[in-house]
Structures are given as C-alpha cells and as structure tokens.
Amino acid sequence: MTATLTDTDAIKALAREIGFDAVRIARADEAWEAGERLREYVGEGRHGSMAWMEETLDRRVHPNAMWPEAKSAVVVGLNYGPDHDPLVILEQSDRAAISVYAQNRDYHDLIKKRLKRLARAFHQETGHGVKVFVDTAPLMEKPLAHKSGLGWQGKHTNLVSREHGSWLFLGVMLTEAALEPDETETDHCGSCRACLDICPTNAFPAPYQIDARRCISYLTIEHKGPIPREFRAPMGNRIYGCDDCLAVCPWNKFASRTQETAFHPRESLTAPRLADLAALDDTAFRELFTASPIKRIGRDRFVRNVLIALGNSHGPESLAAIRARLDDDSALVRGAAVWALGRLDPEAFEALKTEALAREESGEVREEWQAGPQGQLS
C-alpha cells in the first residue's frame, strides 16, 4: 500500500525530494516557554528598534495566537554551509566581510517556493488547511525547530544541528492536521562558551540570551541610524551581518558545503574591496545586489557600514575612498565618513572641519563635524 501524506514518513520523503536537507515535525498546539522568554526579551528592550517585534508580540508568542486552528508544524531546513572558514576574511582589513548567508541569492524566495510545493501537495491530498512561513511572519521558527528535533537553540540563541552545525535556513508549514511529532532535541552545548566568548561586542548578557542592540548583525542590517560609537571599532570589516558566533561552534565539524548552487558565494561578494563598495551610488548598489538580501537595507545604510569598516582599515586608498563620501547626499553616509576620517587622519579632520566652518554663512558646521577630532557621532 502506498503511503499517503497523512503519513509522516511520506511527508518527510516528499520534503527531501523537493530539495530540503532536513525535515521534522512538532506539535504546534502545545504549551511552551518560548513565548514568555520573548515577552521578557521585548520588555527589556533588547529588540532595539525592531518595532515590528513589539507590534506583533501577542501573535508571535505562540503559533496558535496567530492561527488558532494550527495543530502541527512541519519544520524544514536547507543547508547553506560554506566551504571555507568565514573568520579568515576578518584578517583582511581592506576587504569586506559579508555574512555567509548573504553572499548570493536571497534564501526567502527559494525556501518559500519549495515550501509552497510541499503545502500544495499536502493540502490537495489531505484537504487540511496549511500556511507556510519563512522568517517574515510573526512565527518563532527557532523554538519550533528545537521542539521538532531539527536541532537545539545554542547559547548564542541560534539553532545548532548535529548534522549541519550552525548552517541551516529554516522554514515552517503549519497545518490543521494532527501529525505524529518527532522527539525534541536535547541541548548538546555542555560547558562550551566558544560562541559567547568570541562575540566582538559582548552581545550575550548570559548564555541563551542576546541583546540585539549590541549585535553586529542587528547594527549593520536592522539599525537605521548612525552606528553607536562604542561598536564601530569592534565591527572591524564586517559590513553586513556577523558570523563569528556561528563559525566558531564545534558542531560545525559535522557540517558540509551546501549543494544548493544558489547559496554558493558570488565571486564579487567573497572578499570585495571596501574602497570599491564605498563608491557605489544607488543604481550601482541595486545592480550589484539584485536578488540579494543585502538589497533591502538600501544604499545609504550599506555605505555607512562600509565607511565604518574603512575607518578600521589602513592605507592611502582607504582615505581616498573616505574623502570621496564627505559631501555625500546622505547625512548618514557623511557622518560615517567624518568618523572614519577622524579615526585614520585626525589632522586632516581638523583642517577640513575648519574649512567647513569657514564656508558656512550661518557660522555653524554640519552636524557630522560637531563631534570633535574623532567625529564620533552617536
């Protein structure tokens, strides 16, 4: 007798056939502690300026708060493991460090397309209602993945898999069907603190807790204003995201390079020159990052990050790239350029500040020049 999609083994087989590397099932209608932890996280303001997290909190705390009829979650994972050590690029101060997940196509579109294939087949065969999610709706994917046994949330709060290490994109299909759940994975972190100790900005107040306001991934991607001064030097050359806590995890010894060609890094994004990236205007930015997750932060935030990295680098080409952005149309970019100039060449900073003051008929200099020799605007 042929197994139908009411059989969990058949669901998993179809998910793998569609192209997912891991699939497990959890009950979506059971009580869990993740919701209360999220309330505490938001209550303490650790979500920073991500207002959407607070606005959707009541729906986000439990799958049934968003969809009362949901009984089961089919959690899928897609391996995006790199074939190199992502930390090596941090030693090349004139080059840009871009998070592994963002070095090629946006994973949201690819995973959602495959999830919809799975959901469509499941609905057509069983008649049960389904909804699919890939990181853009008020659903806590990582706790569901932990509950399903796909992995466990490590001390850095990210999912860790015994088979894939830290390199798994997640997607979820919720359904009204009551499917047989898999066993929840146990925590295998033990006494290891590697992910906590490597963080350049001390973003972990305690194991299993993160303060987004101190996280380089948040600062370079979600944060819209100037980077707070205390985090600029620790950013180094990280211009989009940060892989430190992921890359250092010992469980990565079991990881393998992704077979998904859409996630193989573009040559232009593996170690691009910071000076070249700083020169991007809006058109060139959009062209370079077509179909990339980087595109969503926009040119100005991106170049802001690049200029901070240039301020942490050395050499004449860095100064030339910084000077070229001092009169940028964007105040955000100008402010970052001023800070970078003050960091690499304080004397030039003072001279240009004097010139700027002389040019201003009002007797006031632009805001970005008002922070002193280091240009440290917050």
PyMOL commands that set and color helices and strands:
alter all, ss='L'
color gray80, all
select helices_A, chain A and resi 8-18+34-43+51-55+57-60+63-66+88-91+100-102+107-126+141-148+194-198+212-214+216-222+229-235+244-247+250-254+261-263+267-270+274-278+282-288+293-311+316-323+331-344+346-359+367-369
alter helices_A, ss='H'
color red, helices_A
select strands_A, chain A and resi 22-27+72-79+97-98+130-133+152-153+159-160+168-175+238-240
alter strands_A, ss='S'
color yellow, strands_A
deselect
rebuild
show_as cartoon
